[in-house]
Amino acid sequence: MRNLIPSYIRVPVVFFIIAGLIEYFVDSGDQPAFMEQPVILLFLLLVLLFLIAIEGIVGTMDNILYQSLDEEGKARYDAQRTAPSKLGLWIQNIYKKLRGGKPIEEEAEIILDHNYDGIRELDNNLPPWWLYGFYATIIFAAVYLARYHIFNAGDQFAEYEIEYAEANRAIEEYKKTAKNLVDVNTVEVLTDASDLNAGKKIFETNCVACHMADGGGGIGPNLTDQHWILGGGIKNVFRTISEGGRDGKGMVAWKNSLKPLEMAQVASYVLQFQGTTPANPKEAEGDIWVDESEQATETEESSSEDTTNETEENATEVIEEAQSVASN
């Protein structure tokens, strides 16, 4: 096998196999492993030098052993090297069988009587490889017909829908962990101390001039009362920070200066001012804002409690009536 494959092919093949295995087993993210970890690049260089050295040593030893042979031994060695290998002979036989046809010496057996300007026609059979391929397509068509048109297996459209749904689920799962992909529809109040501290820094840098450090308000409205000009709650505050306030007299839009995560952090920090007492509070502006979702939850809870109480009262009445009937 070594004599069949020259060294200038063996060395690159072995080297790239080793490099591929390293790339497969080493977790390097989006970058190649040798770029993420320079020690791997050094290792690959050493592997390449080692392979070249092995080829050189083996070639030198082979030459030394050849020179030590006598003429008869050299002749046998040369004959063995030039003789076709068993693998090569096997491949040649398979190729001849797949190709089909008759040898030139036997073409007289299949020659036809047709004669076109001295050109005779041979009655060769179809090549076996073509014939077997044709039979394979017939088998494939039968299996395909039975699978998709008789047993109604999922076709490519169903596979597309499944893959599309899986991709959407993967995107939603990713959004839960990727805070910077948050928007006005998915934003939620952040409660981690790190997020609130980051929101405080952003507020002190950009918002104190208008709202004061304690949120009491100045040029901007008071952030500590229940009145909101553009609505309260995390979603409305996030939208106001992102898109800006009222045209002509509200604050500027911060969506081009702050990242979505930063806007969510400062919005969560702003909501911390609710219920606090600033030093010089500004008069309330806007309307009292009530979270409709919380109202709906409270209404559902109260209605469920009322239903439970009515059920208990009805059950008590039924029991009392049954007892009175039994006593009579």
C-alpha positions in Angstrom: 0.0 0.0 0.0 2.9 2.3 0.8 4.3 1.9 -2.7 0.9 2.6 -4.3 0.4 6.0 -2.6 3.3 8.5 -3.0 4.6 10.4 0.0 3.4 13.8 -1.3 -0.1 12.4 -1.0 0.3 10.3 2.2 1.7 13.2 4.3 -1.1 15.8 3.5 -3.8 13.2 3.9 -2.6 12.0 7.3 -2.0 15.6 8.4 -5.5 16.8 7.5 -7.1 13.7 9.1 -5.3 14.6 12.4 -6.3 18.3 12.0 -9.9 17.3 11.3 -10.1 15.1 14.4 -8.7 17.9 16.6 -11.3 20.3 15.1 -14.0 17.8 15.8 -13.2 17.1 19.4 -12.0 20.5 20.5 -14.8 23.0 21.2 -13.6 26.3 19.7 -16.8 28.0 18.9 -17.1 29.7 15.5 -13.4 30.0 15.0 -11.0 27.1 14.0 -9.4 25.4 16.9 -5.8 26.4 15.9 -6.9 30.1 15.9 -8.8 29.9 19.2 -5.9 28.0 20.9 -2.5 28.8 19.5 -1.0 25.7 21.2 -3.0 23.6 18.8 -1.3 25.3 15.9 2.1 24.6 17.4 1.0 20.9 17.9 -0.1 20.7 14.2 3.2 22.1 13.0 5.1 19.5 15.1 2.9 16.7 13.7 3.7 17.9 10.1 7.4 17.9 10.8 7.1 14.5 12.5 5.3 13.0 9.4 7.9 14.5 7.0 10.7 13.1 9.2 9.1 9.6 9.3 8.9 9.6 5.5 12.5 10.7 5.2 13.7 8.0 7.6 11.7 5.2 6.1 12.8 6.2 2.6 16.5 6.3 3.7 16.2 2.9 5.3 14.5 1.5 2.2 17.3 2.8 0.0 20.0 1.4 2.4 18.4 -2.0 2.4 18.1 -2.0 -1.4 21.7 -1.1 -1.9 22.7 -4.0 0.4 21.0 -6.6 -1.8 22.8 -8.5 -4.5 21.8 -8.2 -8.2 19.4 -11.1 -7.9 17.8 -9.7 -4.8 17.5 -6.3 -6.4 15.8 -7.9 -9.4 13.3 -9.7 -7.2 12.6 -6.5 -5.2 12.1 -4.5 -8.4 9.8 -7.1 -9.8 7.8 -7.1 -6.6 7.5 -3.3 -6.5 6.3 -3.1 -10.2 3.9 -6.0 -9.8 0.3 -4.9 -9.5 -1.2 -5.3 -6.1 -4.1 -7.5 -5.2 -6.2 -4.4 -4.5 -5.4 -3.0 -7.9 -6.2 -6.2 -9.6 -9.5 -6.5 -7.7 -10.5 -2.9 -8.7 -9.6 -3.7 -12.4 -11.8 -6.8 -12.4 -14.7 -5.0 -10.8 -14.4 -2.2 -13.4 -14.3 -4.8 -16.3 -17.4 -6.5 -14.9 -19.3 -3.2 -14.5 -18.2 -2.0 -18.0 -19.3 -5.2 -19.7 -18.6 -5.7 -23.4 -16.4 -8.2 -25.2 -12.7 -8.2 -25.7 -11.4 -7.2 -29.1 -10.5 -10.8 -29.8 -14.1 -11.9 -29.3 -15.9 -9.1 -31.2 -16.5 -11.4 -34.1 -19.1 -13.2 -32.0 -21.3 -10.1 -31.7 -20.7 -8.3 -35.0 -23.8 -7.5 -37.0 -24.4 -7.6 -40.8 -24.9 -3.9 -41.0 -22.3 -2.1 -43.0 -22.0 1.7 -43.2 -19.2 2.7 -45.5 -17.0 0.0 -44.1 -18.1 0.6 -40.5 -19.5 -2.5 -38.8 -21.9 -2.5 -35.8 -21.4 -4.5 -32.6 -24.4 -6.0 -30.7 -23.1 -5.1 -27.3 -25.3 -5.5 -24.3 -26.1 -2.5 -22.0 -23.3 -1.9 -19.5 -24.1 -3.6 -16.2 -23.5 -0.4 -14.2 -26.1 1.3 -16.3 -28.5 -1.6 -16.1 -28.2 -2.0 -12.3 -28.7 1.8 -11.9 -31.9 1.6 -14.0 -33.2 -1.2 -11.8 -32.3 0.8 -8.7 -34.4 3.8 -10.0 -37.4 1.4 -10.5 -37.1 0.1 -6.9 -36.7 3.6 -5.6 -39.8 4.8 -7.5 -41.8 1.9 -6.1 -40.8 2.6 -2.5 -41.4 6.3 -3.0 -44.9 5.7 -4.4 -45.8 3.3 -1.6 -44.4 5.6 1.2 -45.8 9.0 0.1 -48.8 8.2 -2.0 -50.2 5.1 -0.4 -49.2 5.3 3.3 -49.2 9.1 3.3 -45.8 9.6 5.0 -44.7 13.2 5.7 -43.5 14.9 2.5 -41.1 17.7 2.1 -43.8 20.3 2.9 -44.5 18.6 6.3 -40.8 18.4 7.0 -40.5 22.1 6.2 -43.3 23.0 8.6 -41.7 20.8 11.4 -38.3 22.4 10.8 -39.8 25.8 10.7 -41.6 25.3 14.0 -38.5 23.9 15.6 -36.5 26.9 14.4 -39.1 29.3 15.9 -38.9 27.4 19.2 -35.1 27.6 19.2 -35.3 31.4 18.5 -37.7 31.9 21.4 -35.5 29.9 23.7 -32.5 32.0 22.6 -34.4 35.2 23.2 -35.0 34.2 26.8 -31.3 34.1 27.4 -30.2 36.9 25.0 -31.3 40.0 26.9 -30.1 42.4 24.1 -32.8 41.0 21.8 -35.5 42.4 24.1 -38.1 44.7 22.7 -41.3 46.5 23.8 -43.3 43.3 23.5 -41.0 41.0 25.4 -39.4 43.4 28.0 -39.9 42.4 31.6 -38.9 44.1 34.9 -35.3 43.2 35.8 -34.7 42.5 39.5 -31.1 41.4 39.5 -28.9 43.7 41.5 -26.4 43.9 38.6 -29.1 45.0 36.2 -30.5 47.6 38.6 -27.0 49.0 39.3 -26.4 49.3 35.6 -29.7 51.1 35.2 -28.8 53.4 38.0 -25.5 54.4 36.3 -27.4 55.1 33.0 -30.0 57.1 34.8 -27.3 59.2 36.7 -25.5 59.8 33.4 -28.4 60.7 31.1 -31.6 61.3 33.2 -30.6 63.2 36.4 -30.6 66.6 34.6 -34.3 66.4 33.9 -35.7 64.0 36.6 -33.4 64.6 39.5 -31.3 62.0 41.3 -34.2 61.0 43.5 -36.8 61.0 40.6 -38.6 64.0 42.0 -38.7 65.7 38.6 -37.5 69.0 37.3 -37.7 69.7 33.6 -39.1 66.2 33.3 -42.0 64.8 35.2 -42.0 63.3 38.7 -41.2 59.6 38.6 -42.3 58.8 42.2 -46.1 59.3 42.0 -48.8 57.2 40.3 -49.4 59.7 37.5 -47.9 59.0 34.0 -48.1 61.0 30.9 -47.5 58.2 28.5 -48.4 55.3 30.7 -46.6 53.4 33.4 -45.4 49.8 33.7 -42.3 48.4 32.2 -43.6 48.2 28.6 -44.7 51.8 28.5 -41.6 53.1 30.2 -39.4 51.1 27.9 -41.3 52.5 24.9 -41.0 56.0 26.1 -37.3 55.7 26.7 -36.8 54.1 23.2 -39.1 56.3 21.1 -39.0 59.5 23.2 -41.7 61.6 24.8 -44.3 63.9 23.4 -43.5 65.6 20.1 -41.8 69.0 20.6 -41.7 69.0 24.4 -40.8 65.5 25.6 -37.5 63.8 26.0 -35.5 62.6 23.0 -35.5 59.0 21.8 -32.7 57.0 23.2 -32.9 53.9 20.9 -30.0 55.1 18.9 -27.8 55.7 22.0 -28.7 52.9 24.3 -28.9 49.2 23.6 -32.2 47.3 24.3 -30.7 45.7 27.4 -29.6 49.1 28.7 -33.1 50.6 28.1 -34.6 47.6 30.0 -32.2 48.2 32.8 -32.9 51.9 33.2 -36.6 51.3 32.8 -36.5 48.8 35.6 -34.5 51.2 37.7 -37.0 54.0 37.1 -39.9 51.9 38.4 -37.9 51.6 41.7 -38.8 55.3 42.4 -42.6 54.4 42.7 -43.8 55.1 46.2 -40.6 56.9 47.3 -40.5 60.4 48.8 -38.2 62.8 46.9 -36.8 66.0 48.5 -38.7 68.5 46.1 -41.3 66.6 44.3 -42.8 68.1 41.2 -46.5 68.4 40.8 -48.2 65.3 39.3 -48.6 65.3 35.6 -50.7 63.0 33.4 -53.2 60.5 34.6 -53.1 57.8 37.3 -52.1 54.6 35.6 -53.4 51.2 36.6 -52.0 48.0 35.3 -55.0 46.4 33.5 -53.4 43.0 33.6 -53.2 43.1 37.4 -56.8 44.3 37.5 -57.9 41.4 35.3 -56.0 39.0 37.6 -57.7 40.5 40.7 -61.1 40.3 39.0 -60.6 36.7 38.1 -59.4 35.8 41.6 -62.4 37.6 43.1 -64.9 36.0 40.7 -63.4 32.6 41.5 -63.7 33.3 45.2 -67.3 34.3 44.8 -68.1 31.2 42.8 -66.5 29.1 45.5 -68.5 30.8 48.2 -71.7 30.4 46.3 -71.0 26.7 45.8 -70.3 26.2 49.5 -73.5 28.1 50.4 -75.6 25.9 48.0 -74.0 22.8 49.3 -74.8 23.9 52.9 -78.5 24.6 52.0 -78.8 21.2 50.3 -77.4 19.4 53.4 -79.7 21.4 55.7 -82.8 20.5 53.6 -81.8 16.9 53.5 -81.4 16.9 57.3 -84.8 18.5 57.8 -86.5 15.9 55.5 -84.8 13.1 57.4 -86.0 14.4 60.7 -89.6 14.7 59.5 
